[in-house]
Amino acid sequence: MESLAGRVVLLSGWRRSLVAFLAGGFASLAQPPFDFFAACFVSFPVLVWLLDGAVGEGRGLRALVIPAFKTGWWFGFGYFMLGLWWIGNALLVDAGNFAWAVPLAIVGLPAFLSIFYAVSAVFARLFWHDGILRIISLAFFFGVSESIRGIIFTGFPWGAIGYAAMPTLLSMQSAKVFGLAGMNFLAVLVFSMPALLGTRRHLLIGSITAIGLVSIQFAYGYLSLSREVKANDFLPVRIVQPSIKQTEKWDSSEQTRIFNILLDLTQRQVASGTEKPELIVWPETAVPFLFTERPEALVQLGEALDEGQLLLTGAVRAEGDDGLGRTRYYNSVVAIAQDGTIVDAVDKVHLVPFGEYVPFANLLNNLGIEEIVQSAGPFTAGGARRPINLAEGVRVMPFICYEIIFPHLVSAVADQSDVLLNLTNDAWFGMTPGPYQHFRQARIRAVENGRPLLRAANAGISAVIDSSGRIIDAFDLNVVGSLDVQVPIQKPEKLYFENPGTNGMFIAFGFGAVLFGSSIVRRLRAN
């Protein structure tokens, strides 16, 4: 192992960049659907060894910054390119208009996201020490960069390293304690520990730390799942998954057929011994037209719904004008009662840049750049998020599409809800890792916040998940059907240490204190 580490440290030029790229790409296998978390125990030690040798000619900051930046960037480029290539599939749905942008999606976006890892590598290298302290440095700055990546420029926390440490129900219980932010720090710390085999300095304490953390994670997971969480009530729910092809979704000649499929799945007889659903859920933008253009559709819905039933569906909502004679369009969750009346609507707050709107539209539209989703026009962001109240007093908090991947957005309003709701349409991405990654991130939001989750996806993965992350029932990709589930309304009592937001901050401060404290001691000794 020492000889291998030495060879990696001494790499230079294109060989160093290639190894960094391959290491990052290999780490992407830790994400769904592969869940090969062991890949990170190879990739991150290689990154540590590469940064050991990231020293240029001469002296001063330049000799450290540039080699570290390149190493971190190539590692990130491999990780994001091989982990997010499937985004390009969305641009091929309307290839005539957007095929030109495929290189931007599969190369440009990873190249941009890699900057976060490059900067974290630079700062880690500036605080580099021998032995375990360099691993603490890497874990600290990677954890910080992942948190920043989830917020800056509207945020994109997809594929965060912390998910690689939570591939199973048992391991993901740690999200209750540390949240995704805390797991980002701890994951890099544990994954990087095998790098100590290169010099064997601090190997014993590193091994004890890594094995101890993993043991605590699984022990807590076991104990957490063993706790009995009583349901206050059960809500009979039907989730409809129509699996409409994305190429047909907004074809005007297909509107009636699509709507009839949704109506048929809504009205299907429940299985013998199963309670009639009180809540019916359709996916994001399931209604293939504006209700203002086809008001008779509301009459049809009233005829399809039975006494006491409520439909929550994704729909495009049009509203007034913006003062310039233009209609505002919203990506919404609409609540429709048994008489066909719209009784509530909540709009999507966090829109997808370039997907649902174009930033700096006045400039970029002149260059021919338009939003990918062109069902009605560029969407307008909704106001404050709020729950939809059901007749039984159950509060459902809606998150549309990728809103569910933002831990801070969900945790900010989770206490106002009894059930989390995620409507999405992952048909854009076909049979790729994208839908599986999206589903995993939604599932962990349920664990973090101790709330059951209803997830309706046009072509999958639709599911009902309990407050501990157990999948009660689910439809895989491209299944057509109605999922009838008794959803347990659970509010598990939190233990005093189950505080993801606070604990994540404590971990960051703890890592930072050790890192900066050791740097001060080192400087004092040098003087």
N, C-alpha and C positions, 0 to 999 in steps of 0.2 A: 504493500500500500504506500509506503514511503517513496518507493521509486516511481510509482504512478503519479503521486502528488508532485514529485519533483519534475517529471516530464511536463505535466500540465502547467506548472509555475513558469517553466522556461519557454513555453510556446510564444511565438511572436508573429506579427504580420497577419496574413490571411488565415493561417492555421489557428491562431488565437480566436479570431472572429468566427471561424467556422465551428470550433468547439463550443464557443459561447452560444451560438445560434442553435446547435444541436442539443445542447443542455437545456436551453429554454423550451425548445420544441418537445423534448422528452418529458419535461415537467407538465406540459399541457395534457398529457395522458392521465393525470390525476383528476381531471375534471370529468363530469358525466359526458357520455354514457359509459366511459371506460372505467373510471374510478380506480385507476392503477396508482394509488397513493405512494407506493414504494418507489415510483419514478422520481419523486422529489428527494428521496434519500440518496439518489445518485446525482441529480441535477444541481442541488444547492451546494453540496461539497465541492463539485467541480467549479461552481461559481466562486466559492471561497478561495480555492487554489488559483483560479485565474486572477482574482483580485490581489492575491499574495504577490503575484508577479507583475501586476499592473503598475510598472514604474518606467517612465520614459528616460530619455537621455537628459543629462544636466541636473540642476537642482531647482528647488522652489515649487510652488503650487502647480505650475504648468506640467511638470514631470509626473505629477500624480493625477491631476484632474483629467487630462485628455485620455490617457490609457484606461482609467477607471470608467469614464463616460462611455468610451467605445465598448468596453467589456459589458457594462450594464445594458447598453442599448442593444447590442447583438443578442444578449440573453433574452431581453424583453421582446425583441422582434421575433425570435423563434417561438417564444411562449404565446404571443398574441396572434401571430400569423397562423400557426398550426392549431390554435385554440378557437379562432374567430373567423376562419375562412368561409364558413357557412353563411355569413352575412351577405356575401355576394350573391347568394341564391335569390334573395329578395329583389335584386335588380334585374334578374332574368325573367321575372314574372311578366314584365312589360319590356322585353329585351329591345324592342324597336326604339324606345325612348331612353332607356337607362343602361343598356349594355356597355356604353362607353365609360360608365362610372364603376364597373366591376373592379378594375385595377385599384381605384381609390379605396374601395371597401376592403379588398383582401391584402393590399400592400400599404396604402396610404394611412388607413386607420391604425393598423398595428405599428407602423413607423412612428405615428404620433404618440400612441400609448406607451411605446418603448421609452420615450423621453422620461417618463416617471421613474422607471427602473434605472435609467442611466443616471439621473440626478441622485437617486437614493444610493447608487453604487459610489458616486463621487463623494458624498458626505460620509458614507461608511468608511471609505478609504482614508479620508482625512482624519478619522478617529481610530484608525487601524492600530491594533496592539497584537502582541503575540498571544497564542493560545485561544482560550474561550472568549476573551474580551472582543476579539474581532468578529466573532459570531454574534455576540450581543449587539455590536455596532451594526452589523448587517440586518439583524432582526428588527432593531429599533427603526432604522431609516426606511426599510421596506414597509414596515407597519405604518409609518407616517405617510409614505407615498401612496399606499393603498387607500388610506382615509382621505387624502387630498383628491385622489383620482375619483372618488365617489361623490365629490361635491363640486369641484372647479369646472367651469365651462358647462354648466348644467349637470355634470356628473355622469360617470359611466363605470360603476363598480363591478361590472360583469367579470366573472372568472377570477375573483379575488383569491389570493393564495390560501386564505383561511378555509375556503370550501374544500380544499384538498385534504384537510385534516378531519373532515366530517362526512365521510362517504357512507356511513351506516347509521341506522336509527340509534344505536348505542352511542356512537361517537358524537352525533350531532346534539346530544343533550347538553353538551358543554356550551352551546350557544345561549342557554338560559343564564349561564353564569358570566360569560365573557363577551357574548355578542360576536358579530363578525369582526369588528375592529380588534378586539382582544385576541381572537383566534388568528388573525393575520400576524401579529407579533409572535405568538407562541408557535405557530406552524413553522415559520422561517427559522426560529430558534432550534426547534427539535429536528427539522429536516437537515439543518446545516451541521449538526453535531458530528456526523461521521467524518467531517473534514479534519477533526482532531487526530484521526488515525495517521494523517500525513506526517506529523511531527511527534505525536504522542504526548505533547505538552497539554496538561489539564485534561487528559483523556479520562481519568477516573471520575473527576467531578462532573465532566461533561456527560459521561455515560449514566451516572447516577441521576443527573438532572433530567436527561431525555427519558430514561426508563421510568423515573418517578412521575413525570408529567403525563406520560402516556398511561401509566397505571392508574393515576388519579382520575384521568379523563374517563377511562372505561369503568372504573369502580363507581364514579359518580353517575355515569350513564345507567348502570345497572340499578343503583339505588333509586334514581329518579324514575325509571320506568316501573319500578316495583311499588312506588307510592300509589295508593288508590286515589284516583281523582273522580269523585262522584259527579254525575251529570245532574244539573238542576232540572233539566227537562230535555225532551228530544223534539227536534223539528223535522218533520217529514219533508224531504227535498227531492226534486227531480232535476237533474242536470242534463241538458240536451246537447249532444255533440253531433252536428249534421255532416261534418267533414266535406264542406263545399270547397271545390278547387278554387284557388285564388284567381286563376284566369277567368273563372265564370262569375265571381262574386259580384262584380259591378257591371256585368253585361245586362243591358236593359231587357234583352229577350229572355233572360233567365230569371228575372225577378219573381215572377209568379210561381215558377217551379220551385225555386229556393224557399219562398215563403210557405208554400204548401208542404214541403218537407219538414219545416220547423213546426207547423201546425200539427202534422201527423205524429211527429215524435212527442209533441206536447200532450196529445190526446190518447196515446197508447194506453191500453188497459194495464193496471198494475198487476204484478204477479200475485198469485193466491197467497193470502196471509200477510200481504204487504199493505201498510196504511196508505191511503190516498195522499199524495203530496200537497202540502199547503203552500209551498214556495216552489216556483219553477224558474230555472235559470237558463238563459240563452247566452252564447258567447259575445265577445266584443264585436260591435257593428254587425250583429247577426241579421238585423232587418235591412234588406238590400235596397231600400229606398227611403225617402223622407216621408214621414207621416203626413206632413202638410200637402204632399203631392198625391197621396193615396189615403185619404181619411177613412175610406171604407175598410182598410186593413184593421183599424181599431175595432170596427164592428165584428169582423171575423175573429179577432182575438177575444172579444167579449163572449162570443158563441163557443169558443174553444175552452175557455176557463170555466171551471165548475165553481159552485158556491164556496166562498171562503178562500179561493186560491188567488195568489198574487204572482205576477210575472215580473222578473227583473231581466231586462234584455239590454244588450249593447245596441246603440242606434246613433245615427248622426242626427243631431238636433240643430235646427235652423232658428235664428232669433233676429227679428227686427233688422235694423241696419246700423252701421257704425258711424253715421253722421255724414258719410260720403256716398250714400246710396248703395253701399255694399252689405250683403247679408253676412252675418256672423255664423260660423258653423262650429259645433262642439262635438267632440267624441264623448258620448254620454252613456250612463247607466240610467235607463228609464224604468220606472215602476208603473205597471198597468194593472188595474183592478179587474174584478170579475165582470164588471159592466162595460169594459173596454175603455175606460177613462184613464188618462195619464194622471197619476196622483202624486208623483214625485220624479225628480231627475237630478242626478249629480254628474257634473262634468269632469272630464279628465283635467288634472291640474298640471302635471309634468309631461309635457309633450316631447315627442322624439324629434330632435333637430334633423332636418333634411328628410325625415320620414313624414312628419305631419305639418311641419312648417319650415320655412327657410330663414335662417338668421340673416340679418342685413338684407332683407328681401328686395328692397329697392335697387340695391347694387347687383346682387347675384341673379335676380330674375332677368335683368338686362343682359346677363351673360348666358342666358338660356338654362340656368339651374332652377329646377322646380322640385317641389316636395314629391316623394314617391307615392304616397297615398293620395290619390286624386279623385276620391269618390264624390266629393262636393267642392272642394277647394281647400286652401290652407285653413287649418283649424285654429281656433282661439282657445287659449288656456282658460280653464275654469277658475273660480275664486277659491275660497277656503274649502277644504275637504270636510265632509260631515256624514254622519251615518244615515241610512234609510231605516225607518222604524217600521217593523212589522206589527201586525195586529196583536200578536202574542206578547208584545213588549220587547221582543228581541231586536237588538240594534245591529244592523249589518253595515260594515264599513267597506265601501268599494274602492278597489284599485284596478285601474285599467292597464292592461298589457304590462310594460316593463316598469311601471310605477312600483310594483311589488318587490323589485330587486334592491330598492333603496332602504336600508335598515332605518335610517333616521326619519324618513317619511312615514313609515309604518308605526314605529314606536311613538311618534309624536301624537298619534290619535288612537292607538290601540286601546287605551283605557276607556275611550268613549264607546267601545263596541263590545258585542258579545260574540260576533262571528266576523272573520275577515273574508272578503269576497274578491276574487281575481278573475276578471273577464279578459280573455286574450284571443288573439288569432295568430297562431304560430305557423299557419299554412304557408306563409311567406317563405319559410325556410325548409319546407319539404322534409324528407327523411334524412336529416342531418343531426349533429349533436346539439344544435340550437334549442329545440324544444325540450330536450332532456335537461340541459343546463338551466333553462328558464324554470322548469318544474322544480328542480332541486332548490333553487334560490327561494322560490315561493314557499316551499315546504319548511325551510329553515326560518322564514319569517313567522310561521305558526309556532315553532318551537321557542324562538326568542321572546315572543309576546304572550305565550300561554293562551292562545285563542285557536279554536277550530277554524279551518280554512275551506271555503267552497271555491273550486276552480273550474270554470267552464271555458274550454278552448275549442275553437271551431273544428280543428282536425286533431285535437289531442295536444297535450295530455290533460284530460279532464279528471278531476278527483275530488274526494272528500277526505280531509286530513284532520285528525283530532288535535287537541292542544299540546300533545307531546310529539307530534310529527308522525304518528302511525297512519298509514294509508288504510282508511276504512274500506274504500272501493275506488276503482279507477278504470278509465278507458285508455288504451294505448293509442298510438298514432293511427289516424285514418279509419278508426272504428266509427260506425254510424249507429247511434242508439240513444236510449234514455237511461240514465243512471238513477235509480231510486234508492235513497239512503235515509236512514234515521240519524240525523246529525246530533250528537250529544252537545248540549250547551254547557260547556265546562269553563270554570274559572278557577284553576288550581291555585291554592294559597302558595305564595312565594316564600321560600326560605329567606332569611335575612341576607344571605350572601348571593342570592339570585337577582343581580342587578346589572345587566349587560352594559349599559351605558357608563355607569360609574366605575365598574371593574375594568372596563376597557381603558378608561383614562388612567386608573391606578397602575395598570400594567405599563402603559406608555411612560408615565412619570417614573416608575420604578426602573425601567430599562434606561431611561434618560439619565436618572440620577447615578446609576452605576457607571454608565459610559462617561459622563462628564466628570464625575468624581475621580475615576481612574485616570483621566487625562490630566486633571489638576495635580494629582499625586505624582504622576510621571514627570510633569514639568518641574515640580518642586524638587524631586530627586535629581533631575538633570542639572539644576542650579546649585 
